Amino acid sequence: MRPIRLGRCQPRGGHGEAAYGRRPADRRPSRYRVAMNVSPGTLLTAECAALLSRLPLERVLLELSEHDPVDDYAALTAALAPLRARGMRLAIDDVGAGFSSLRHIVLTTPDVIKLDRSLIDGVSTDPILTTLVRSLVEFGRGCSARVVAEGVETATDAATLLALGVHYGQGWHFGRPGTARQLADRYPVVALPLPAA
C-alpha cells in the first residue's frame, strides 16, 4: 500500500478510500517509485546485485527489512554505497519490530524510516506509544529521514500521528487493498500534454 502524506488527505466515501489530493502536476512519471522489500542477506547476493544493476535506481526505494539480523554491516554499507550513488533511495522497514533497528538507521542513513504497525496501533490512547513515536520522529528529523507510519487504521491514530510530526501514513484508514482494476477505477491515470519543445 502506498504511503499517504498525513494532513493532505481525508478519507472519503464509505469504503475507506483516501482522497490523495493529487493534481495533474503530481502525476509526472519521475515522481513515481517502485518500492522493493529486501532482507539484508538478500541484498548481499549476486542475484540481487545483478537485478539492481539493470534497474533505473533513481526510481527505486529499497525497503530494507529489519526482521533478519545483520552479521556484517561493513558488507551491507559497501553494497548500498554504489546503489545510493546511482540515485536509489533507502528505507528501513518495520522499525520497532525486529533486530537492531536503530543500528540499521545509524549505519545506513536511510531516506525513510517506516514505523512498524505495532508502534502505531493505539498511539492515540497509549502515552508510551505516543512518547516513543514522538522520539522516533525527532530522531528521523535529526537524520534527515522522512517517517512513515505503517498500519494506520483509525482516524484518531492518523490525527495523533499528524500532530506528532509523522510525514506519511499507510493503512486501511486510507484505503483497502484492491485488485489492479479496482485501483485503476478509483485512481485513474491522466495523460498530460508534453511541454513544447
N, C-alpha and C positions, 0 to 999 in steps of 0.2 A: 504494500500500500504506500502510495506517495505521501511524504510528509507535507503538511499544510502549514503555512505561515500563520501562527496564532495571532488573533486580533484582526485579521484581514478577511476572515470568512465566518459565516454564521451558518449553522445547519438550516436547511430549508426542507419543506415538504414533510411528509410523514414517514419517510423511508431512511432518514439519517444521512441524506445526501449533503454534500458540502457545496456552498457557493464559493468557488475558488477565487473569485474576484479577478479573473483573467481578462485582460484587454488584448486586442489584436497584437500589440507590440510584445506582449508576453509570450507569444507563440512562435517566436523566432527559433529555428532549429538549434542554434548554438546554445540556447538556454537548457535544452533537454540533455539529460544524462541517463546513462544506464547504471543502475546500482547493482554491484556484484558482491554477494556474500562469500567470503573465502576464509577458511581457517588459516592460522599462521603456518601450519605444517603443509597445507596445500600450496600456499604462496611460494614456498621454497622448492617446489618440484619443477623439474624441467618442462613438464607438460603445461603447467600454469604459466611459466615464463614464455613458452612458445605461443600460447594463446594470447597473452597480453601484448606480445610483440607485434601482433597482427591487428590490434585494435587502435582506433583513434583515441588515445588516452585522455585527451582534453575533454572527452565526453563520458569518461568513466569515473564513477565514485566507487572505490573499493571499500566495502564494509568488512573490516577485519573482525572476525568473531573472537570473543574472549572466553568461549566455552572450553577451549583446549589450552593447556599451559604452553608457554614459550620456553624452550630449552636454551635457545641461542639468540639473544637479542641482537648481537652483532651481525649475525647472518640475516636476521629479519630486516634490520635497518639498511644493510647493504643491498638487499633485494628491492627494498622500497625506493631507495635513492634515485636510480635511473628512471623508474616509472614516474616518480614525482617530478623529476626534471623534464619529462615529456608532457607534463600537464595533468597527470592523474591526480584526482583528489582522494583523500583518505578519510574514512570514518571508523571510529571504534564502536562496534555494535554491542548492544546488550550490556552496557556499563552498569555494574552493580549485580550482575547475575553469575559471573564466572570468576576466572583466575586473574588476579593482579591487574584489574582494570586501570588503576591509577598509574601503575608502572607502564602499561601499554601506552597510556596517554603521554606520560612524561618522555618516554623513549622514542615515540613515533611522531609526536607533534601533529595530530590529525587536524583536518579542517572541520570535522564534525564529530560531536560526541552524542551518541544515541543512548539515552537512559532507558534501561530495561523497564518493562511494564510493572515489575514487582516494586519499583520505586514510585510508580505513577498512580496505581490503583488506590484510591482513598486519600490522595495527597491533600484534598480539600478539608479533610476532617482529622488527619493524623499529624500532630505537631512535630513528631520526629521525622516523618517523611518530608514535611514542609521544610524543616531546617536542613535536611540532607540535600534536597533538590536545590534550595537556595544556595547552599555551599558549592554544589557542583556547577551551577550556573556561573557563580563568581569565579570558580576555578577555570571554567571554559573561557570566560571573558579574559582572564589573565593569560590564557594560552592562545588567544585569538581564534578560538573554535566556536562554531555555531552549535547550539544544543537542541536536540530533537527529543521529544517525549514520545515513547512508544506505548501503545495500548491505552490511549485516551478514550474512555467510554462514556463519560458523563460531562454535562455542561458545567457543573460545579468544579470538577477537576480541571477542565480546559480553562476556566476563568482563573483559577488559582495558579495554574502554570503560566498563564499570560502575566499575571501580577508578579510572579517570581522572576520574570525575565526570560523564560524559555522561548526560543526563537520559533520553533516549529513543533507541530504535533501530528501524530498519525494514530489512527484507531477508528473503531466503529462509531464513535461520536460524529466523525466527519463523513463517513460513508461506509457502507457494507461492501464486502468483496462482490465481484460480479464477473460474468463472462465477458469476453472481448466485445461481443455485440452489445451487451448492456452498457458497458463503459463508453463505447462509441456513441450510443444513443444519448447518454447523459451528458457527455462532454465531447461534442463534435469538434473535429479539426476544421479550422477555417483557413482557406488558401489566401495568402497575402500577395498583393502585386509586388513584383520585383522593383527595386529602385531604378530610376532612369540612369542609363549609362552616361 
